[in-house]
Amino acid sequence: MSMKMRCEMDSKRSCKKSKHFTKHIFRRLRSDSQTVILFVVGVFISVFVLYPFMVLLFKSLICEGKFSLDLYKNILKDQQNYVAIKNTIYVSLGVTLLTSLFGGTLAWLVTRTDYIYKRGIKAFAFLTFMIPSYVLSISWIELLGRNGYWNRILKNAFGVSKYNFRAYSLEAVIIVMSIHLYPLVFMAITNALEKTDPSLEDAAIMSGASKLKAVMTITLPLMIPSFASIGLLVFSRTMANFGVAAVLALPVGKEVLTTRIYSALTNLDLGLTIAISMVLVVFSGMIFFFNSFSLRKRRFTTMNSNSQEAKPIQLGKWKNIIIFFVFLFQTATTMVPLIVIVISSFLKRWGLAFTLNHLTLNNYRVLLFENQLTISAFKNSIFYGMIAATIAAGMGTIISYISNKTDIRGRRVLEFVATWPMTFPNIVLAVAATLTWMNPPFRLYGTRWIIIVTYMVLFLPIAIKNINGLIQTQDIFLEKAGRISGASTIRAFKDITLPMIMPGIRSGWILAFLIALREIPISLLLYSPGTETIGVMLFGLKSNSYGLEMTSTLAVVIILMTTLGHILLKKLKKCHNGGV
């Protein structure tokens, strides 16, 4: 046999072996689809979630190619950083205490007393939460600023010319953030009180205790876990807030950690930006882990399925006084900010008297139909929000399914890493994205994709949490029955599980999309010319040859869009619950 024929036969054998090996690989992949999906999702999470954090951590510990703690040492050398940390803790504690007082009191009135207008309290709380915190801060300036409406009322009605109220201060930040976040406390404590056995209070009252003593010695101690949990959430969200502090504290030189990061980045002090970002990550992470750990360890029995409905406490002679103060509180925290924003949006120029000659619809016409920058910002926000929410919803569905419906090793770690970004302030996510995607070969900085990717990381925990609530209640045996009948794993998921969890997927998508319409820190730090979002425009309108009247106009549009979105979300949940 010639050498040539031998080579041809060897070549045919190797070709057959290669084809056989390829077929074997594809057959193995088809039979082990769960492992493949886990691998793909793991790579996705590692690249877009874990890698940016590792870059941030690495950059904070490496200086001139060597391991160093110099960036952290520099924080300790600068007194301004100490002040920013102190201010952050001061504001966060103040907001936590005020929201607990406001939300807890209103929750008690709704669940335990004969207060008449309970639906009114719930409606006002919902409406207040629909107003973005940044918009509330703008309303605060328009109302209580040096040339604000309240100052003009005092001057015209009472001749008061000197008005020394500090509209710009840390205390102003505390008040505005408390107004924005008290509905969270109200909803959480209301839910907890509705699940608490009221017979305990009745027994205390029948034993001779006063109504107040029964509340202080029975109800309040039982609510401590709920107050602690929601209080930590409020503390964390206040600490992570950027917009309110930037508007009400930064102009008078008062900085918190988020505005300190922004100032450092705008001054191109990358080292300080990285170090303070890590400090904020550590604080946020500690709060998150402490909250999760404490809730797992505590065991409180406050529910009784056989208990009768609570007998409402009679407010008696205090009823009218309480109604008056509740009405005053909700008018001041909800109606007044809305009225101020709406009035300003119709003025030809903010600061003019509210007369017919000074009213116009031109602001809305310019904003929605003529100003190309704002039109582009609306298109960008809608596009970025839709793409990021869709990716997050899709990946969130897969991760939630793997975590709850499979026995694959590492599934809990996967979910933990995917939901990790919920502990990060938005401004830190923006800093991490900047450091990660600013250099080749994956240079996204300066493009729209860096905003979309960072939005997706922000939305992923939201999608997972919404889907988990439904998928954990679904019986796994339905899907197993489908597989026994001959359906593949993917077919069983598509035909059985997916329709059942679709309401959670839709809810997560809508919620993520609505956040995209009002998000500021990520967009502000990552945008470039042509990629501006609604949040960027809202933050910059009053400083770019426009006044507060255009900012108010955009704020009204955002409030309407957000409110309509949340109404749609509630309708979808009602339809799902009604069909169960």
C-alpha positions as CSV (number, residue, x, y, z in Angstrom):
1,M,0.0,0.0,0.0
2,S,1.4,3.4,-1.0
3,M,2.2,6.1,1.4
4,K,-0.4,8.3,-0.3
5,M,-3.2,5.8,0.2
6,R,-2.2,5.3,3.8
7,C,-2.4,9.1,4.5
8,E,-5.9,9.2,2.8
9,M,-7.2,6.4,5.0
10,D,-5.8,8.0,8.2
11,S,-7.3,11.3,7.2
12,K,-10.8,9.6,6.7
13,R,-10.5,7.9,10.1
14,S,-9.6,11.1,11.9
15,C,-12.4,12.9,10.1
16,K,-14.9,10.2,11.2
17,K,-13.6,10.4,14.8
18,S,-13.9,14.2,14.8
19,K,-17.5,14.0,13.5
20,H,-18.3,11.3,16.1
21,F,-16.8,13.4,18.9
22,T,-18.7,16.5,17.7
23,K,-22.0,14.6,17.7
24,H,-21.2,13.2,21.1
25,I,-20.6,16.7,22.5
26,F,-23.9,18.1,21.1
27,R,-25.8,15.0,22.3
28,R,-24.3,15.5,25.8
29,L,-25.1,19.2,25.8
30,R,-28.7,18.5,24.8
31,S,-29.1,15.9,27.6
32,D,-27.5,18.2,30.1
33,S,-29.2,21.5,29.2
34,Q,-29.4,22.7,32.8
35,T,-25.6,22.6,33.2
36,V,-25.2,24.6,30.0
37,I,-27.8,27.2,31.1
38,L,-26.1,27.5,34.4
39,F,-22.7,28.0,32.7
40,V,-24.1,30.7,30.4
41,V,-25.8,32.5,33.2
42,G,-22.7,32.2,35.4
43,V,-20.6,33.8,32.8
44,F,-23.2,36.6,32.3
45,I,-23.3,37.3,36.1
46,S,-19.5,37.1,36.4
47,V,-18.9,39.6,33.6
48,F,-21.6,42.1,34.3
49,V,-22.0,41.9,38.1
50,L,-19.0,40.4,39.8
51,Y,-16.3,41.7,37.5
52,P,-17.1,45.4,37.9
53,F,-17.0,45.1,41.7
54,M,-13.7,43.2,41.6
55,V,-12.3,46.0,39.4
56,L,-13.5,48.6,41.9
57,L,-11.9,46.6,44.8
58,F,-8.7,46.0,42.8
59,K,-8.3,49.7,41.9
60,S,-8.8,50.7,45.5
61,L,-6.0,48.4,46.7
62,I,-3.4,48.8,43.9
63,C,-1.3,51.9,43.6
64,E,1.4,52.2,40.9
65,G,1.3,48.5,40.3
66,K,1.7,47.5,44.0
67,F,-0.6,46.5,46.8
68,S,-1.3,49.6,48.9
69,L,-3.8,51.2,51.3
70,D,-2.7,54.7,50.4
71,L,-6.2,55.6,49.0
72,Y,-7.8,54.7,52.2
73,K,-5.1,56.5,54.2
74,N,-5.7,59.6,52.2
75,I,-9.4,59.5,53.2
76,L,-8.3,59.6,56.9
77,K,-6.0,62.6,56.2
78,D,-8.8,64.8,54.7
79,Q,-11.1,66.4,57.3
80,Q,-13.8,66.9,54.6
81,N,-14.2,63.1,54.3
82,Y,-14.8,62.8,58.1
83,V,-17.4,65.5,57.8
84,A,-19.1,63.8,54.8
85,I,-19.3,60.5,56.8
86,K,-20.7,62.3,59.8
87,N,-23.3,64.1,57.7
88,T,-24.3,60.9,56.0
89,I,-24.9,59.2,59.3
90,Y,-26.7,62.2,60.7
91,V,-29.1,62.5,57.8
92,S,-29.8,58.8,57.6
93,L,-30.5,58.5,61.3
94,G,-32.8,61.6,61.2
95,V,-34.8,60.2,58.2
96,T,-35.1,56.8,59.9
97,L,-36.5,58.3,63.1
98,L,-38.9,60.7,61.3
99,T,-40.2,58.1,58.9
100,S,-40.7,55.6,61.8
101,L,-42.7,58.3,63.6
102,F,-44.8,59.3,60.6
103,G,-45.3,55.9,59.1
104,G,-45.8,54.0,62.4
105,T,-48.4,56.5,63.7
106,L,-50.5,56.5,60.4
107,A,-50.3,52.6,60.3
108,W,-51.6,52.4,63.8
109,L,-54.5,54.8,63.0
110,V,-55.4,52.7,59.9
111,T,-55.3,49.3,61.5
112,R,-56.2,49.8,65.2
113,T,-58.6,52.7,65.5
114,D,-61.9,54.0,64.3
115,Y,-60.3,56.7,62.2
116,I,-62.8,57.6,59.4
117,Y,-60.6,58.4,56.4
118,K,-58.4,55.3,56.2
119,R,-58.5,55.1,52.5
120,G,-57.5,58.7,52.3
121,I,-54.3,57.9,54.3
122,K,-53.5,55.0,52.0
123,A,-54.1,57.1,48.8
124,F,-52.0,60.0,50.0
125,A,-49.2,57.7,51.0
126,F,-49.2,56.1,47.6
127,L,-49.3,59.5,45.8
128,T,-46.4,60.8,48.0
129,F,-44.2,57.9,47.1
130,M,-44.9,58.5,43.4
131,I,-43.2,61.9,43.6
132,P,-39.5,61.3,43.0
133,S,-37.4,62.6,45.8
134,Y,-35.5,65.0,43.5
135,V,-38.8,66.5,42.5
136,L,-39.7,67.0,46.1
137,S,-36.5,68.9,46.6
138,I,-37.2,71.2,43.7
139,S,-40.7,71.8,45.2
140,W,-39.1,72.6,48.5
141,I,-36.9,75.3,46.9
142,E,-39.9,76.8,45.0
143,L,-41.9,76.9,48.2
144,L,-39.4,77.8,50.9
145,G,-36.5,79.3,49.0
146,R,-35.6,83.0,49.3
147,N,-37.9,83.9,46.4
148,G,-40.3,81.1,47.1
149,Y,-44.1,81.2,47.3
150,W,-44.2,81.0,51.1
151,N,-41.8,83.9,51.4
152,R,-43.8,86.0,49.0
153,I,-47.0,85.2,50.9
154,L,-45.5,86.4,54.2
155,K,-44.2,89.5,52.5
156,N,-47.4,90.5,50.7
157,A,-49.8,89.5,53.5
158,F,-47.9,90.4,56.6
159,G,-45.1,92.7,55.4
160,V,-42.4,90.3,56.6
161,S,-39.4,91.2,54.5
162,K,-36.6,89.2,56.3
163,Y,-37.1,85.5,56.0
164,N,-34.3,83.4,57.5
165,F,-35.6,79.9,57.0
166,R,-32.7,77.7,55.9
167,A,-34.1,76.1,52.7
168,Y,-30.6,74.7,51.9
169,S,-29.3,72.6,54.8
170,L,-28.9,69.0,56.0
171,E,-32.1,69.4,58.0
172,A,-33.9,70.2,54.7
173,V,-32.5,67.0,53.3
174,I,-33.9,65.1,56.3
175,I,-37.4,66.5,56.0
176,V,-37.6,66.0,52.2
177,M,-36.3,62.4,52.4
178,S,-38.6,61.7,55.3
179,I,-41.6,62.9,53.2
180,H,-40.5,60.6,50.3
181,L,-39.8,57.5,52.4
182,Y,-42.4,57.5,55.1
183,P,-44.9,55.6,52.8
184,L,-42.4,52.6,52.9
185,V,-42.6,52.5,56.7
186,F,-46.4,53.0,56.6
187,M,-46.9,50.1,54.2
188,A,-44.5,47.7,56.1
189,I,-46.0,48.5,59.6
190,T,-49.6,48.3,58.3
191,N,-48.9,44.9,56.9
192,A,-47.2,43.8,60.2
193,L,-50.1,45.1,62.3
194,E,-52.7,43.4,60.2
195,K,-51.0,40.1,60.8
196,T,-50.6,40.7,64.6
197,D,-53.1,39.0,66.9
198,P,-55.3,41.9,68.3
199,S,-56.6,39.8,71.2
200,L,-53.3,40.5,73.0
201,E,-54.2,44.2,73.2
202,D,-57.8,43.4,74.1
203,A,-56.6,41.2,77.0
204,A,-54.3,43.9,78.3
205,I,-57.2,46.5,78.2
206,M,-59.6,44.0,79.9
207,S,-56.9,43.6,82.6
208,G,-57.1,47.3,83.4
209,A,-54.4,48.7,81.2
210,S,-55.1,52.0,79.4
211,K,-55.3,52.0,75.6
212,L,-52.0,53.9,75.5
213,K,-50.3,51.5,77.9
214,A,-51.6,48.5,75.9
215,V,-50.0,49.9,72.7
216,M,-46.7,50.8,74.4
217,T,-46.3,47.5,76.3
218,I,-47.9,45.0,73.8
219,T,-48.1,46.3,70.3
220,L,-44.9,48.3,70.1
221,P,-42.6,45.5,71.3
222,L,-44.2,43.1,68.8
223,M,-43.4,45.7,66.0
224,I,-39.7,46.0,66.9
225,P,-38.6,43.4,64.2
226,S,-40.7,45.2,61.5
227,F,-39.5,48.6,62.6
228,A,-35.9,47.4,62.6
229,S,-36.1,45.8,59.2
230,I,-37.8,48.7,57.4
231,G,-35.7,51.2,59.4
232,L,-32.5,49.6,58.0
233,L,-34.0,49.8,54.5
234,V,-34.8,53.5,55.0
235,F,-31.3,54.2,56.5
236,S,-29.7,52.4,53.5
237,R,-31.8,54.2,50.9
238,T,-31.1,57.6,52.5
239,M,-27.4,56.9,52.6
240,A,-27.5,56.0,48.9
241,N,-29.5,59.0,47.8
242,F,-27.8,61.6,45.7
243,G,-30.3,63.9,44.1
244,V,-31.8,65.5,47.3
245,A,-28.4,66.1,48.9
246,A,-27.0,67.6,45.7
247,V,-29.9,70.1,45.5
248,L,-30.4,71.1,49.1
249,A,-27.0,70.6,50.8
250,L,-24.2,70.8,48.2
251,P,-25.0,74.5,47.3
252,V,-24.1,75.5,50.9
253,G,-21.0,73.3,51.1
254,K,-22.6,70.5,53.0
255,E,-21.5,67.1,51.6
256,V,-22.6,63.5,52.2
257,L,-20.8,60.5,50.8
258,T,-22.7,60.4,47.5
259,T,-22.1,64.0,46.7
260,R,-18.5,63.6,47.9
261,I,-18.1,60.9,45.2
262,Y,-19.7,63.2,42.6
263,S,-17.5,66.2,43.5
264,A,-14.4,64.0,43.5
265,L,-15.2,62.6,40.0
266,T,-16.0,66.0,38.5
267,N,-12.7,67.2,39.9
268,L,-11.0,64.2,38.2
269,D,-9.8,62.8,41.5
270,L,-10.2,59.2,40.6
271,G,-8.4,57.9,43.7
272,L,-10.7,59.6,46.1
273,T,-13.7,58.6,44.0
274,I,-12.7,54.9,44.2
275,A,-11.9,55.0,48.0
276,I,-15.1,56.7,49.0
277,S,-17.1,54.4,46.8
278,M,-15.7,51.4,48.6
279,V,-16.5,53.0,52.0
280,L,-20.1,53.4,50.8
281,V,-20.1,49.8,49.6
282,V,-18.9,48.6,53.0
283,F,-21.5,50.6,54.9
284,S,-24.3,49.4,52.6
285,G,-23.2,45.8,52.6
286,M,-23.0,45.8,56.4
287,I,-26.6,47.1,56.7
288,F,-27.8,44.5,54.1
289,F,-26.1,41.6,55.8
290,F,-27.1,42.6,59.3
291,N,-30.7,43.0,58.2
292,S,-30.8,39.6,56.5
293,F,-29.0,37.8,59.4
294,S,-31.2,39.4,62.1
295,L,-34.4,38.4,60.3
296,R,-33.2,34.8,59.9
297,K,-32.3,34.5,63.5
298,R,-35.4,36.1,65.1
299,R,-38.5,34.1,65.7
300,F,-41.6,36.1,66.7
301,T,-45.1,34.7,67.0
302,T,-47.4,37.5,66.4
303,M,-50.0,35.8,64.2
304,N,-53.1,33.8,65.0
305,S,-55.2,32.4,62.2
306,N,-58.1,31.9,64.5
307,S,-58.1,35.4,66.0
308,Q,-61.1,37.6,65.4
309,E,-60.9,41.0,63.7
310,A,-59.5,43.7,66.0
311,K,-62.1,45.9,67.8
312,P,-61.1,49.4,66.7
313,I,-59.9,51.7,69.5
314,Q,-62.4,54.6,70.0
315,L,-60.6,57.9,69.4
316,G,-63.4,59.7,71.3
317,K,-62.9,63.4,71.8
318,W,-59.5,63.2,70.1
319,K,-61.0,62.1,66.8
320,N,-61.6,65.5,65.2
321,I,-58.2,66.8,66.4
322,I,-56.4,63.8,64.9
323,I,-58.3,64.1,61.6
324,F,-57.2,67.8,61.5
325,F,-53.6,67.0,62.1
326,V,-53.5,64.1,59.7
327,F,-55.2,66.2,57.0
328,L,-52.6,69.0,57.7
329,F,-49.7,66.6,57.5
330,Q,-50.8,65.0,54.2
331,T,-51.7,68.3,52.7
332,A,-48.2,69.6,53.5
333,T,-46.4,66.5,52.4
334,T,-48.4,65.7,49.3
335,M,-50.8,68.3,48.0
336,V,-48.6,71.4,48.6
337,P,-45.5,70.0,46.7
338,L,-47.8,68.8,43.8
339,I,-49.6,72.2,43.6
340,V,-46.3,74.1,43.8
341,I,-44.8,72.0,41.0
342,V,-47.9,72.2,38.8
343,I,-48.3,76.0,39.3
344,S,-44.6,76.6,38.4
345,S,-44.9,74.5,35.3
346,F,-47.5,76.9,33.9
347,L,-45.6,80.1,34.6
348,K,-43.8,82.0,31.8
349,R,-40.8,82.4,34.2
350,W,-40.4,81.1,37.7
351,G,-40.6,84.0,40.2
352,L,-43.4,85.8,38.5
353,A,-46.7,86.4,40.3
354,F,-49.4,83.8,39.8
355,T,-51.7,85.8,37.5
356,L,-53.4,85.0,34.3
357,N,-51.0,87.2,32.3
358,H,-48.1,85.1,33.5
359,L,-49.6,81.7,32.8
360,T,-48.8,79.7,29.6
361,L,-48.9,76.3,28.1
362,N,-45.7,77.1,26.1
363,N,-43.5,75.2,28.6
364,Y,-45.1,71.9,27.7
365,R,-45.1,72.6,24.0
366,V,-41.4,73.5,24.1
367,L,-40.5,70.5,26.3
368,L,-42.4,67.8,24.5
369,F,-42.4,69.0,20.9
370,E,-39.7,71.6,20.2
371,N,-36.6,71.1,22.5
372,Q,-34.7,68.4,20.6
373,L,-32.5,67.7,23.7
374,T,-35.5,66.8,25.9
375,I,-37.2,64.9,23.1
376,S,-34.0,62.9,22.6
377,A,-33.8,62.3,26.4
378,F,-37.3,60.9,26.4
379,K,-36.5,58.5,23.5
380,N,-33.2,57.5,25.2
381,S,-34.8,56.8,28.6
382,I,-37.6,54.7,27.0
383,F,-35.1,52.8,24.8
384,Y,-32.6,52.2,27.6
385,G,-35.3,51.3,30.1
386,M,-37.0,48.8,27.7
387,I,-33.8,47.0,26.7
388,A,-32.4,46.9,30.2
389,A,-35.7,45.8,31.7
390,T,-36.2,43.1,29.1
391,I,-32.6,41.6,29.6
392,A,-33.0,41.8,33.4
393,A,-36.5,40.1,33.3
394,G,-35.2,37.3,31.0
395,M,-32.0,36.7,33.1
396,G,-34.0,37.1,36.3
397,T,-36.5,34.4,35.2
398,I,-33.7,31.9,34.5
399,I,-31.8,32.7,37.7
400,S,-35.0,32.5,39.8
401,Y,-35.9,29.1,38.2
402,I,-32.4,27.7,38.7
403,S,-32.4,28.8,42.3
404,N,-35.9,27.6,43.3
405,K,-36.7,24.7,41.0
406,T,-33.4,22.8,40.5
407,D,-30.9,21.0,42.6
408,I,-27.8,22.3,40.7
409,R,-24.9,22.9,43.0
410,G,-24.0,26.6,43.3
411,R,-27.6,27.8,42.5
412,R,-27.9,29.9,45.7
413,V,-24.5,31.5,45.2
414,L,-25.7,32.5,41.7
415,E,-28.8,34.2,43.1
416,F,-26.8,35.9,45.8
417,V,-24.3,37.4,43.4
418,A,-27.1,38.4,41.0
419,T,-29.0,40.3,43.7
420,W,-25.8,41.7,45.2
421,P,-26.2,45.1,43.4
422,M,-29.3,45.9,45.4
423,T,-26.9,46.7,48.3
424,F,-24.9,49.2,46.1
425,P,-25.9,52.9,45.9
426,N,-26.6,53.8,42.2
427,I,-23.7,56.2,42.1
428,V,-21.3,53.4,43.1
429,L,-22.6,51.2,40.3
430,A,-21.8,54.1,37.9
431,V,-18.3,54.5,39.3
432,A,-17.7,50.7,39.0
433,A,-19.1,50.8,35.4
434,T,-16.8,53.7,34.5
435,L,-13.7,51.9,35.7
436,T,-14.6,48.6,34.1
437,W,-15.8,49.7,30.7
438,M,-13.6,52.7,29.9
439,N,-10.7,50.8,28.3
440,P,-10.3,48.4,25.4
441,P,-11.1,45.6,24.4
442,F,-14.6,46.1,25.9
443,R,-14.8,49.9,25.8
444,L,-18.4,50.9,26.4
445,Y,-17.7,54.3,28.1
446,G,-19.0,57.2,26.0
447,T,-21.7,55.0,24.4
448,R,-25.3,54.3,25.2
449,W,-24.5,50.7,26.0
450,I,-22.7,51.5,29.3
451,I,-25.9,53.1,30.6
452,I,-28.0,50.1,29.4
453,V,-25.6,47.6,31.0
454,T,-25.5,49.4,34.3
455,Y,-29.3,49.8,34.3
456,M,-29.5,46.0,33.6
457,V,-27.3,45.3,36.7
458,L,-29.5,47.7,38.7
459,F,-32.8,46.0,37.5
460,L,-31.7,42.4,37.9
461,P,-32.4,42.1,41.7
462,I,-35.8,43.8,41.2
463,A,-36.7,41.2,38.5
464,I,-35.5,38.2,40.6
465,K,-37.4,39.4,43.8
466,N,-40.6,39.9,41.8
467,I,-40.4,36.4,40.2
468,N,-39.3,34.6,43.3
469,G,-42.5,35.6,45.0
470,L,-44.5,33.6,42.5
471,I,-42.2,30.8,41.5
472,Q,-41.7,29.7,45.2
473,T,-45.5,29.1,45.4
474,Q,-45.6,26.9,42.3
475,D,-45.8,23.1,42.8
476,I,-42.8,21.4,41.1
477,F,-44.8,18.3,40.5
478,L,-46.7,20.0,37.7
479,E,-43.5,20.4,35.8
480,K,-42.3,16.9,36.6
481,A,-45.6,15.5,35.3
482,G,-45.0,17.3,32.1
483,R,-41.5,15.8,31.8
484,I,-42.9,12.3,32.6
485,S,-45.4,12.8,29.8
486,G,-42.5,13.3,27.4
487,A,-41.9,17.0,27.4
488,S,-38.3,18.3,27.6
489,T,-37.2,20.4,30.5
490,I,-37.4,23.6,28.4
491,R,-40.8,22.6,26.9
492,A,-42.2,21.9,30.4
493,F,-40.9,25.2,31.7
494,K,-42.3,27.1,28.7
495,D,-45.8,25.5,28.8
496,I,-46.3,25.0,32.5
497,T,-44.1,27.2,34.8
498,L,-43.7,30.3,32.6
499,P,-47.4,31.1,32.3
500,M,-47.8,30.9,36.1
501,I,-44.9,33.3,36.8
502,M,-45.6,35.7,34.0
503,P,-47.4,38.2,36.3
504,G,-44.2,38.4,38.3
505,I,-42.1,38.9,35.2
506,R,-44.4,41.7,34.0
507,S,-44.4,43.4,37.4
508,G,-40.6,43.3,37.5
509,W,-40.3,44.6,34.0
510,I,-42.7,47.6,34.6
511,L,-41.1,48.5,37.9
512,A,-37.6,48.4,36.3
513,F,-38.8,50.5,33.4
514,L,-40.4,53.1,35.7
515,I,-37.1,53.4,37.6
516,A,-35.3,54.1,34.3
517,L,-37.6,57.1,33.8
518,R,-36.6,58.8,37.1
519,E,-33.0,57.5,37.7
520,I,-30.4,60.3,38.0
521,P,-26.9,59.2,39.5
522,I,-26.1,56.5,36.9
523,S,-27.2,58.5,33.9
524,L,-25.5,61.7,35.2
525,L,-22.1,60.0,35.6
526,L,-22.2,57.9,32.5
527,Y,-23.9,60.0,29.8
528,S,-22.1,61.6,26.9
529,P,-23.5,64.0,24.2
530,G,-26.4,62.3,22.5
531,T,-27.1,59.8,25.3
532,E,-28.8,62.1,27.8
533,T,-31.7,60.7,29.7
534,I,-34.7,62.2,31.5
535,G,-32.9,62.2,34.8
536,V,-29.9,64.1,33.3
537,M,-32.3,66.7,31.9
538,L,-34.2,67.0,35.1
539,F,-30.9,67.6,37.0
540,G,-29.5,70.1,34.5
541,L,-32.5,72.0,33.1
542,K,-32.4,74.9,35.7
543,S,-28.7,75.5,35.0
544,N,-28.8,75.3,31.2
545,S,-30.4,78.7,30.3
546,Y,-33.8,77.5,31.7
547,G,-35.4,78.3,35.0
548,L,-37.3,76.2,37.5
549,E,-40.5,76.5,35.4
550,M,-39.0,74.1,32.8
551,T,-37.7,71.8,35.6
552,S,-41.2,71.8,37.1
553,T,-42.8,71.0,33.7
554,L,-40.5,68.0,33.2
555,A,-41.3,66.9,36.8
556,V,-45.0,67.0,36.2
557,V,-44.6,64.7,33.1
558,I,-42.4,62.3,35.1
559,I,-44.9,62.2,38.0
560,L,-47.8,61.4,35.5
561,M,-45.8,58.7,33.8
562,T,-44.7,57.1,37.0
563,T,-48.2,57.2,38.6
564,L,-49.8,55.7,35.5
565,G,-47.2,53.0,35.4
566,H,-47.8,52.0,39.1
567,I,-51.6,52.1,38.5
568,L,-51.1,49.6,35.6
569,L,-48.9,47.5,37.9
570,K,-51.6,47.3,40.6
571,K,-54.2,46.4,38.0
572,L,-52.0,43.6,36.7
573,K,-51.6,42.3,40.3
574,K,-55.3,42.5,40.9
575,C,-56.1,40.6,37.7
576,H,-53.6,37.9,38.6
577,N,-54.9,37.6,42.2
578,G,-58.5,37.5,40.8
579,G,-57.6,34.7,38.5
580,V,-55.9,32.5,41.1
